[in-house]
Amino acid sequence: MPSTPPPGQDTATGTDPDAKYSEPGYEDVSLGQAVDRDQQLADALSERHGGDEEAASAEFDEKSAGAPARERQNR
């Protein structure tokens, strides 16, 4: 008999301002919110690192809302 996964638990979108977007489905952040947040983060990191794209990119890879999904895709 196949095992049945536990039922999902839905939360209101946007309830966690620090939520990561790892896959479609039950998330505390929508794809659109994650993209907007990542754009703001990219702009802030570029400014903070004074145009050093390599340093900004490395920090973005750690802190972005889409980091879990990108990490999974790169495996």
C-alpha positions as CSV (number, residue, x, y, z in Angstrom):
1,M,0.0,0.0,0.0
2,P,1.5,3.4,-0.9
3,S,2.1,5.8,1.9
4,T,0.0,8.9,2.0
5,P,1.9,12.1,2.6
6,P,0.6,14.2,5.5
7,P,-1.9,16.9,4.5
8,G,-0.5,20.3,3.7
9,Q,-0.9,23.2,6.0
10,D,-1.7,26.4,4.2
11,T,-0.8,29.8,5.6
12,A,-1.7,33.3,4.6
13,T,0.6,34.5,1.9
14,G,3.1,37.1,3.2
15,T,2.8,36.0,6.9
16,D,6.6,35.6,7.2
17,P,8.7,38.5,5.9
18,D,11.8,36.3,6.1
19,A,10.3,33.2,4.4
20,K,12.2,31.5,1.6
21,Y,10.6,30.3,-1.6
22,S,11.6,26.7,-2.0
23,E,8.9,25.3,-4.3
24,P,5.4,26.0,-5.4
25,G,2.7,25.0,-3.0
26,Y,2.3,25.8,0.6
27,E,4.6,28.7,1.2
28,D,4.6,31.7,3.5
29,V,5.6,33.8,0.5
30,S,4.3,33.9,-3.0
31,L,6.5,33.7,-6.1
32,G,5.7,37.4,-6.8
33,Q,6.6,38.5,-3.3
34,A,9.8,36.5,-3.5
35,V,10.8,38.0,-6.8
36,D,10.1,41.6,-5.5
37,R,12.1,40.9,-2.3
38,D,15.0,39.5,-4.3
39,Q,15.0,42.5,-6.6
40,Q,15.2,44.8,-3.6
41,L,17.9,42.7,-2.0
42,A,19.9,42.7,-5.2
43,D,19.7,46.5,-5.4
44,A,20.7,46.9,-1.7
45,L,23.6,44.5,-2.0
46,S,24.9,46.2,-5.1
47,E,24.9,49.5,-3.3
48,R,26.4,48.1,-0.1
49,H,29.2,46.4,-2.0
50,G,30.0,49.5,-4.0
51,G,29.5,47.8,-7.4
52,D,31.5,44.7,-6.5
53,E,29.3,42.3,-8.3
54,E,31.1,39.1,-7.1
55,A,30.7,40.0,-3.4
56,A,27.1,41.1,-3.9
57,S,26.3,37.9,-5.9
58,A,27.8,35.7,-3.2
59,E,25.8,37.4,-0.4
60,F,22.7,37.3,-2.6
61,D,23.1,33.5,-3.1
62,E,22.9,33.1,0.7
63,K,20.2,35.5,1.6
64,S,17.7,35.6,-1.3
65,A,14.2,34.3,-0.9
66,G,14.8,32.0,-3.9
67,A,18.0,30.5,-2.5
68,P,16.5,27.1,-1.5
69,A,15.1,26.6,-5.0
70,R,18.3,27.6,-6.8
71,E,20.4,25.3,-4.5
72,R,18.1,22.4,-5.3
73,Q,18.2,23.2,-9.1
74,N,22.0,23.3,-9.0
75,R,22.3,19.8,-7.5
